């Protein structure tokens, strides 16, 4: 492989299917991993198809150099897979990001395990591009860039955020941003009203980062 080819290969994004991520989680079952599975919305293959799906998944991962099999029949993740699986199974904080325009929706998930952070970005309906961040402090800026760029792209767009902490996993903290028909930006935040709907306030593009930072770092859903 030439230096140019090797460099191009390194720049290719890492993409895993939902079944491949589910398989990585299954190699090291943990409570945190189960929460990750719930947060990302992963579903295992139906019982009647599980053996076939597992064989296809392991075959594909092995062909791509993502796993290897030991002499006693155990599956071992390669270095990249170990890093990803460790974050998925030891996660302590999650943030889901849903970008919606009409009936079209794209999802991203930020998963933090101590100082390690990875982002799963929906590539196709059943696959995710996986990228790593070097510091949890980078998350608010990265989410702000995604939210602001999407909202600036047109009216009637909505971004929904959901932050979950392991200690309070049954009480996710929601937040929402929306562009009205007249181009004004709104933020949906706690508290909920009597009908269970988020409170709504005006927000500027500059206020998005402030609100996202408070949500990610402190679990506060409020107008900036």
C-alpha positions, 0 to 999 in steps of 0.5 A: 500500500502506498503512503497516499493510499494508506493516508486515504484509508485512515481518513475513511470514516468508521461505519458500523451497522446497528447489529455490529454495535449490538454484537460488540455490546454483547461481548461484554454485558454490563448495566451501562451497556444495556442503557447504551442499547436503550439510548441508541435504540438498538434491537437484537435480531429476532430469535429465529434469525439470531444465529444467521445474523450473528454469523453474518455480523462476525463474518463482516467484522472479521473481513474488515479486520475488526475482530479475530477468533481465538483457538478456543472459539472466542471472539476478540475485538481489534484495537479500534473495536475495543476502544468503542466497546469500552466506551459503550459498555462503561458509559456514564452519560448519553446525549441523543440529538434528533434533527427533524425537517418534515418527515425526515429525521437524522439521529446522533448519539454522544456517549461519554465514559469517564474522559472518553467520548464517542459520537455515533452519527446515523449514516444510513437507516441501520448504520452509524459513523463512529468518531471520537472526541479527545475531551468531554469539554468539546461536546457542547461546541460540537453539538452547538455546531450541529444544532446551529448549522441545521437550524440555519438551513431553513424554517420549520426545522426542529432539533430535539436533545435528550441527556441521560446520566447513569445515576438518574437514567430513568429521568432523562432531561429534554430540550428542543430548538425550533425555527418558526415560519417567520425565521425566529428561533425558539427553545423548549425547556423545563419545566413541563406544563400541565399537559406535559409540554416543554416551556417555550422561550425565544433564543438567539443563535448565540444562546444555543451554545449556552443552553447546550453547555448547561444541558451537557455539563450540569443537566439543566434544561432552561432558557439561556 
